[in-house]
Amino acid sequence: MGQERLIEVRKPTRWAVDISAILNTVHGPNHFPISVAEVALDLSKHWFPDDPLSLVKGDNLPGFDGALFRAPSGKKGWGIFYNNAIPSKGRINFTLAHEFGHYLIHRLAFPNGVRCSQHDFVGWNSEYKHIENEANTFAAYLLMPFDDYRRQINASVVVTFDMLSECAERYEVSLVAATLRWLAYTEQRAVLVVSRDGFILWARSSKSALKSRYYFKTSGRAIPVPDLSIAAHPDSVADARLGLNHPAGIWFPEPCQEMSIVSENYDFTLSLIQLPSSSGYHSFDADDGEEDFETLADKIERIHGL
């Protein structure tokens, strides 16, 4: 299969799974965190020797998290740049994986490269949104493969922020990214809420929570956090990180546990709400309610930093 055809037909998940298989063979299954720069430079030279990645570096990129640029005229290949003002190693690592995804999937369609900004995603046109979704999907699958993640946290267990933080450290991603990935496979009913100044910026529900109709659709809406929630008073609740049990009617019509952390770097409060297991799910199509996962993932990664 030629290079162009390969890029056209291979999905982001397939690219990530294939690279994970190589890393498992070369380094064994415990190869985390992944050195994205090393992997990207090495594999691109083997797979695309006439059009490789030749540079990965931090630079002054005000307003941008990262970028994929074609080499200057007269030189072959591409370069990945990340904003060296980003304070989070996890966010930088995800940005590198995201830009590597653009290289693998989009460089033929965007021969002048791609710049990835922190602009609100609602302002993106559909084409840009689509390729950002694909790059984010690739990065999540590459950095946090489900098979390894499930070995760290079983799908049936209730989590703590300490457990999720250990996974974030293992994969060198942000706590937000690690929590999102856990939500994608957990059997627990759980909702991640990111808020600022008493209003929900965005939220993400597990599949089980969606079946109970527990979600927040924030697009175009200003939804306040409940007055009696930790999210409303994150600095005044002792042990907010460890969690507080709420009676029915605070977040949802049944009791729940809420854990919260304030991110000083990014000025938001991260709240994870977990509900008791239930077999009484409503029949519900997830696509009818919550914004789709990749769109929300975009929002997190672009605005709040992975």
Disulfide bonds with the S-S distance in Angstrom:
none
